[in-house]
């Protein structure tokens, strides 16, 4: 199961493109609200950086780590700050690192991985100004090093999503989705 963590202020394209494309590839995806108040929908509604509200499948507190095959962290300045402050996200990232679980982060979100030392000595990329500490910054659109996939920002969200598919199901599966959506790049 791929778990996409959504915190208030997340960048909508960076979350929804991977969710959509991973599901098109037949990969189970769950969205998890981070740091929201409980309410009518049990704390599962999160609003992105451009005012789009999203009803998540679950909350971060309800994630069972042993079910995770990949974690995805979308960016957005405020969303990244909120993910970075979450002790639950922190615990699940540590679990992923200890158990060799894939982690994808885009835009400002790779900085979260850098602060935790998860990218030390690894090649990585991010939105300019959010270079992850300890990483060998490449500035490339998407970078894979070990079990970490990092990407620059919303402009490469389709490329990022296709790389996530490649990591989990191989190049053929990613190419099939690329063809289905008529992606020319």
Order of alpha helices (4+ residues) and beta strands (2+ residues): beta-alpha-beta-beta-beta-beta-beta-alpha-alpha-beta-alpha-beta-beta-beta-beta-alpha-alpha
